[in-house]
Structures are given as C-alpha cells and as structure tokens.
Amino acid sequence: MAHLIETMAYVAEKPWHGLGNQLTANQSIEVWAKQAGMNFDIKETPVRFMTESAGSLGAIMSFPDQKVLYRSDTRVALSVVSNRYQVVQPMEILEFYRDLTEISGFELETAGVLKGGRKIWALAKTNQSTTLKGNDQVNGYLLLATACDGTLATTAQFTSIRVVCNNTLAVALANGNGAVKVPHSTSFDPQAVKRQLGVSVSSWDGFMYRMKVLSERKVKSHESMNYFLRVFNDPNLSTANISNERAMKKVQELFEGQGKGSELASAKGTAFGLLNAVTEYVDHERRARSDDHRLESAWFGAGASLKQKALDQALLMVA
C-alpha cells in the first residue's frame, strides 16, 4: 500500500508513528533539508491545453487564471491552483526554525514530506516542559506545516506531547485559536508569525494550568461514560453508530487501565485521564490505512478535530 509520507527525518527516539530516518542531534538546517527530503523547490507553470480541429491537432492554448505546481527534482505535478496562490517552499519551513534553534534553545525533532510533496512539515521541541503529579511529564513543541494542494494554510501550532505515551494535543493560543494560519492568498512572513507566537508563549503556562486542573478533577463511572458519549456522538442524532460504539469501548478500556500512563496519579480516575484516553486512541489505536495516514489525521484532519472536541468537553467538567 502506498504511504503518504514521501521522506522524513527525526532525532532522538523513534517518533510515535514509527516512521522516518534517524539523525544525530544538532544537525544543520541544510542536513535536515537533505535527510528529510525537503531539498527541492515547488515550481509553477501556466495551465495549457490543446484545442482540436477536424482531422488534426489544434493549437496549444493557455488558461491565464490558473497555474500548475510541480517538484523541481522529479517534475511531478502537485496541484492546479489560481494565479493568486502564493507558494511556501520546503526550505522556508525549515528556515523558520533557524534562529529558534540557534538562539532560543529549540531543537528540531522531525521534518518531512507528505503526499509526494503536497504537504510539508517540521516539528521542534521548545524549552517548555511541565511535570504533573505522578511524574507525568508534558513537553512543548512547535509544529509548522504547509500544503500546496489547497488542503492547508501555512500553519504554526504549539503542540504538547505527553512523554509516557507520546500523545499529542494542540495548545490553544491566547486569542482562543489553536494556531496561527497564513492563507496562500497572502505572502508568508515568518517573522510576523513568530511575533504572533511570541505573544502566545505564555499560553503554555495557561494550557498546563488547565491540564493540572483536569488532573485534579476526579470523575465517577457515569461521568466517564457520559463524557465519551459527548465526544464520539453527534448530539443531533438519537443513536450511536457501530464504529462509535467500538471507539467508546476502546477509550473506556484505555481510561480504566489499558492506556499508557493511565495508572499515573495525574490520569487515574481523572478528567485528564479521560482526555488522554481519547488522544491515545486517535494517535495510536484508531483504525487507519497506515501509520502515516494516522499521523496526517492526528495533526491536520479528523483526528485533530476529535482531540479538540475531547479537550473542550473535558474543560467543561472543570468550568
């Protein structure tokens, strides 16, 4: 089966999705570009078509409103976009981290290419870390991703990763949004994005305060069942479908002791444990065609949305 991940590199331990080529620590941006398969440009050319005439080929014409994006190395077409579409190059994603890694103590941990070059990302560990009761460590990360097929704006997102289980969860920024997004109709200004993120660095403390509150909120059996019902079902529908029933059974098992770190004091019988049962399910257990499909969903797709819903519902329990 074809994989979504074209190429990828990582340092330290193998990522939670189990994919990629390992690098030693403190590599240069240029080494990351080569090893992560990001050392190519996204080129553009006008859309052209051939008209037909009786008994022979017609003229080659151009369609001025759109252009084709393609890889400089393989010449493979990536997408057709409007002429207003502004491309963000793979190296721009890595260059975003140059001063953060050289000056601010960030460390690149993973970077790579999804869907043949249509989606590109890099993830760096920040210098933010918090330990909840039971020695439950949560580290801060900064994810930057873009796409050239219209599926994703250039997105900078603070993310938390719980060390014991590698569960990932988006960290909401101070303005209430989960990310800084730059649409492709405008130019990507990395310094402007960093200024927006800089204001939100203090959001880590606010985020971890909420996680601490969740870890202290004890839940009863009926509360856990109601929580999973709210997370996995549409309140507008009267019954749950079969796949949701399976999911709820699985997350209940993860919550009740099968999940990684579920026996730690921060998670056992708490709202934080409920939330982590859902994030572990999305990141590690949810049915997917492959690990890289699961990664894309967990970071950018339906899995990310489900984790956000789980967080929102957990916070309602301590409101």
C-alpha positions as CSV (number, residue, x, y, z in Angstrom):
1,M,0.0,0.0,0.0
2,A,1.3,3.5,-0.9
3,H,2.4,5.6,2.0
4,L,1.5,9.3,2.5
5,I,5.0,10.0,3.8
6,E,7.4,10.5,1.0
7,T,10.5,11.2,3.1
8,M,11.1,12.1,6.8
9,A,13.9,12.5,9.3
10,Y,14.0,12.6,13.1
11,V,16.4,12.8,16.1
12,A,16.3,11.1,19.5
13,E,13.7,8.3,19.9
14,K,11.7,7.0,17.1
15,P,8.5,9.1,16.7
16,W,5.2,7.9,18.0
17,H,4.1,7.0,14.4
18,G,7.2,4.8,14.0
19,L,8.3,6.3,10.7
20,G,11.4,8.1,9.4
21,N,15.2,8.1,9.1
22,Q,17.2,8.8,12.3
23,L,19.7,11.8,12.5
24,T,22.2,12.6,15.3
25,A,21.4,15.7,17.3
26,N,22.3,19.3,16.4
27,Q,22.3,18.9,12.7
28,S,22.3,22.0,10.4
29,I,19.2,23.1,8.6
30,E,20.9,22.0,5.3
31,V,21.4,18.5,6.6
32,W,17.7,18.4,7.7
33,A,16.7,19.5,4.2
34,K,18.6,16.7,2.6
35,Q,17.7,13.9,5.0
36,A,14.1,14.9,5.3
37,G,13.7,15.0,1.5
38,M,12.9,18.7,1.6
39,N,15.7,19.9,-0.7
40,F,13.5,20.6,-3.7
41,D,11.6,23.7,-4.9
42,I,8.0,23.9,-5.9
43,K,7.9,25.4,-9.4
44,E,5.0,26.8,-11.3
45,T,4.0,26.9,-14.9
46,P,0.8,28.1,-16.8
47,V,-2.0,25.7,-17.4
48,R,-2.0,24.8,-21.1
49,F,-4.4,22.8,-23.2
50,M,-4.7,21.7,-26.8
51,T,-7.7,22.5,-29.0
52,E,-9.0,20.1,-31.6
53,S,-9.7,20.6,-35.2
54,A,-11.1,18.3,-37.9
55,G,-8.6,15.7,-38.8
56,S,-5.6,17.2,-37.0
57,L,-4.3,18.6,-33.7
58,G,-5.3,22.1,-32.8
59,A,-3.4,25.0,-31.2
60,I,-1.8,24.9,-27.7
61,M,-3.6,27.5,-25.6
62,S,-3.1,28.9,-22.1
63,F,-5.6,29.3,-19.3
64,P,-4.5,32.5,-17.6
65,D,-6.4,32.2,-14.4
66,Q,-4.6,29.1,-13.1
67,K,-1.2,27.5,-12.8
68,V,0.4,24.1,-12.3
69,L,2.7,23.5,-9.3
70,Y,5.3,20.8,-9.7
71,R,8.5,19.5,-8.0
72,S,11.8,20.8,-9.3
73,D,13.6,17.4,-8.8
74,T,11.1,14.9,-10.1
75,R,9.0,17.2,-12.3
76,V,5.9,15.5,-10.8
77,A,2.8,17.7,-10.9
78,L,1.4,18.5,-7.4
79,S,-1.7,20.6,-8.0
80,V,-3.5,23.2,-10.1
81,V,-4.1,26.5,-8.2
82,S,-5.2,30.0,-9.0
83,N,-2.7,32.6,-10.2
84,R,-3.1,34.4,-6.9
85,Y,-1.8,31.3,-5.0
86,Q,1.5,32.0,-3.2
87,V,3.7,29.0,-2.7
88,V,5.7,28.4,0.5
89,Q,8.8,26.4,-0.3
90,P,10.1,23.4,1.7
91,M,13.2,25.3,2.8
92,E,11.1,28.2,4.1
93,I,9.5,25.7,6.5
94,L,13.0,24.7,7.8
95,E,14.4,28.2,7.8
96,F,11.6,29.3,10.1
97,Y,13.4,27.3,12.8
98,R,17.0,28.6,12.2
99,D,17.1,31.4,14.7
100,L,14.8,29.4,17.1
101,T,17.3,26.5,17.2
102,E,20.4,28.6,17.1
103,I,19.4,31.3,19.7
104,S,16.2,30.3,21.5
105,G,17.0,26.7,22.5
106,F,14.5,24.9,20.3
107,E,15.5,21.5,18.9
108,L,14.2,20.1,15.6
109,E,12.9,16.6,16.2
110,T,11.0,15.6,13.0
111,A,10.5,17.0,9.5
112,G,9.3,15.6,6.3
113,V,7.1,15.4,3.2
114,L,3.6,14.0,2.9
115,K,1.7,13.0,-0.2
116,G,4.7,13.3,-2.6
117,G,5.4,16.9,-1.7
118,R,1.8,18.3,-1.4
119,K,2.2,18.7,2.4
120,I,5.4,19.6,4.2
121,W,6.1,20.0,8.0
122,A,8.7,20.3,10.7
123,L,8.3,19.9,14.4
124,A,10.7,21.3,17.1
125,K,10.9,20.8,20.8
126,T,10.6,24.1,22.7
127,N,12.3,24.7,26.0
128,Q,9.0,24.4,27.8
129,S,8.2,21.4,29.9
130,T,5.9,20.7,32.9
131,T,5.6,17.7,35.2
132,L,2.2,16.8,36.7
133,K,1.7,14.7,39.8
134,G,3.0,11.1,39.5
135,N,6.0,12.4,37.5
136,D,3.8,12.8,34.4
137,Q,5.9,14.9,32.1
138,V,4.5,17.0,29.2
139,N,6.8,18.8,26.8
140,G,6.0,21.7,24.5
141,Y,6.6,21.6,20.7
142,L,6.1,23.9,17.8
143,L,4.7,22.5,14.5
144,L,4.9,24.4,11.2
145,A,3.2,22.9,8.2
146,T,2.1,23.9,4.8
147,A,0.4,22.4,1.7
148,C,0.4,23.3,-2.0
149,D,-2.9,21.5,-2.9
150,G,-5.4,23.7,-1.2
151,T,-5.9,21.5,1.9
152,L,-3.9,23.5,4.5
153,A,-2.9,27.1,5.0
154,T,0.6,27.6,6.3
155,T,0.0,26.8,9.9
156,A,2.1,27.3,13.1
157,Q,0.8,25.3,16.0
158,F,2.1,24.9,19.6
159,T,1.6,21.2,20.5
160,S,2.0,19.3,23.7
161,I,3.4,15.7,23.8
162,R,2.9,13.6,26.9
163,V,6.2,11.7,27.3
164,V,4.8,8.5,28.8
165,C,2.6,7.7,25.8
166,N,3.6,10.2,23.1
167,N,0.1,11.5,22.9
168,T,-0.2,14.8,21.1
169,L,-2.6,17.7,21.8
170,A,-2.8,21.2,20.3
171,V,-2.1,24.0,22.7
172,A,-4.7,26.9,22.3
173,L,-3.2,30.3,21.9
174,A,-4.1,33.3,24.0
175,N,-6.6,34.5,21.4
176,G,-8.5,31.3,21.7
177,N,-7.5,29.9,18.4
178,G,-5.4,26.7,18.0
179,A,-2.9,28.1,15.5
180,V,-1.5,31.0,13.5
181,K,-2.6,30.4,9.9
182,V,-1.4,32.2,6.9
183,P,-3.6,31.7,3.8
184,H,-1.9,31.1,0.5
185,S,-3.6,34.2,-0.9
186,T,-1.1,36.2,1.1
187,S,2.7,36.0,1.4
188,F,4.2,34.0,4.3
189,D,6.1,36.3,6.6
190,P,7.9,34.1,9.2
191,Q,8.8,37.0,11.4
192,A,5.2,38.1,11.7
193,V,4.2,34.6,12.5
194,K,6.8,34.4,15.2
195,R,5.6,37.7,16.7
196,Q,2.1,36.3,17.0
197,L,3.5,33.1,18.5
198,G,5.8,35.1,20.8
199,V,2.7,36.7,22.4
200,S,1.3,33.3,22.9
201,V,4.3,31.6,24.5
202,S,2.8,32.5,27.9
203,S,-0.2,30.4,26.7
204,W,1.9,27.3,27.7
205,D,1.5,28.2,31.3
206,G,-2.2,28.7,30.9
207,F,-2.5,25.4,29.0
208,M,-0.6,23.4,31.6
209,Y,-2.6,25.1,34.4
210,R,-5.8,23.7,32.7
211,M,-4.1,20.3,32.4
212,K,-3.3,20.4,36.2
213,V,-6.9,21.3,37.0
214,L,-8.1,18.4,34.9
215,S,-5.6,16.0,36.7
216,E,-7.2,17.0,40.0
217,R,-10.8,16.6,38.8
218,K,-11.9,13.1,39.9
219,V,-14.6,11.5,37.8
220,K,-17.2,8.9,38.6
221,S,-18.1,5.9,36.4
222,H,-21.2,7.5,34.9
223,E,-19.3,10.8,34.2
224,S,-16.7,8.9,32.1
225,M,-19.5,7.2,30.1
226,N,-21.3,10.5,29.5
227,Y,-18.0,12.2,28.5
228,F,-17.2,9.6,25.8
229,L,-20.8,9.8,24.6
230,R,-20.5,13.5,24.1
231,V,-17.1,13.2,22.4
232,F,-17.9,10.4,20.0
233,N,-21.5,11.2,19.1
234,D,-23.5,13.9,17.4
235,P,-26.0,15.3,19.8
236,N,-28.4,15.8,16.9
237,L,-28.6,12.1,16.4
238,S,-30.6,9.8,18.7
239,T,-28.3,6.7,18.5
240,A,-24.6,5.9,18.2
241,N,-23.3,4.1,15.1
242,I,-21.4,0.8,15.4
243,S,-18.0,2.4,14.8
244,N,-18.5,4.9,17.6
245,E,-19.6,2.2,19.9
246,R,-16.3,0.4,19.2
247,A,-14.4,3.6,19.8
248,M,-16.1,4.3,23.1
249,K,-15.5,0.8,24.3
250,K,-11.8,1.1,23.4
251,V,-11.3,4.5,25.1
252,Q,-13.1,3.3,28.2
253,E,-10.6,0.4,28.4
254,L,-7.7,2.9,27.9
255,F,-9.1,5.1,30.6
256,E,-9.6,2.2,33.0
257,G,-6.0,0.9,32.9
258,Q,-5.0,-0.3,29.5
259,G,-3.7,3.1,28.3
260,K,-0.1,4.2,28.6
261,G,0.3,6.2,31.8
262,S,-3.3,5.6,32.8
263,E,-2.2,4.4,36.2
264,L,-0.3,7.6,37.0
265,A,-1.8,9.8,39.7
266,S,-2.4,12.5,37.2
267,A,-4.6,10.3,35.0
268,K,-6.1,7.5,37.1
269,G,-9.8,8.3,37.6
270,T,-9.4,11.9,36.5
271,A,-10.6,14.2,33.7
272,F,-7.0,14.4,32.5
273,G,-7.2,10.6,32.1
274,L,-10.4,10.9,30.1
275,L,-8.7,13.3,27.7
276,N,-5.6,11.2,27.3
277,A,-7.7,8.1,26.6
278,V,-9.1,9.9,23.6
279,T,-5.7,11.3,22.4
280,E,-4.1,7.9,22.7
281,Y,-6.9,6.4,20.8
282,V,-6.5,8.9,18.0
283,D,-2.7,8.8,17.9
284,H,-2.1,5.1,18.3
285,E,-5.3,3.0,18.2
286,R,-7.8,4.4,15.8
287,R,-8.2,2.4,12.6
288,A,-6.2,3.8,9.8
289,R,-4.9,2.6,6.4
290,S,-1.3,3.1,7.7
291,D,0.7,4.9,10.3
292,D,1.3,7.9,8.1
293,H,-2.5,8.2,7.3
294,R,-2.9,8.2,11.1
295,L,-0.3,10.9,11.5
296,E,-1.9,13.2,9.0
297,S,-5.3,12.7,10.6
298,A,-3.9,13.3,14.1
299,W,-2.2,16.6,13.2
300,F,-4.3,18.0,10.4
301,G,-7.5,16.1,9.9
302,A,-10.4,14.3,11.6
303,G,-8.2,13.1,14.4
304,A,-7.1,16.6,15.3
305,S,-10.7,17.7,15.4
306,L,-11.7,14.8,17.6
307,K,-8.9,15.7,20.1
308,Q,-10.0,19.3,20.2
309,K,-13.6,18.2,20.9
310,A,-12.3,15.9,23.7
311,L,-10.4,18.9,25.2
312,D,-13.4,21.1,25.0
313,Q,-15.6,18.6,26.7
314,A,-13.0,17.9,29.4
315,L,-12.7,21.6,30.2
316,L,-16.5,21.8,30.6
317,M,-16.1,19.4,33.5
318,V,-14.0,21.9,35.4
319,A,-15.7,25.1,34.3
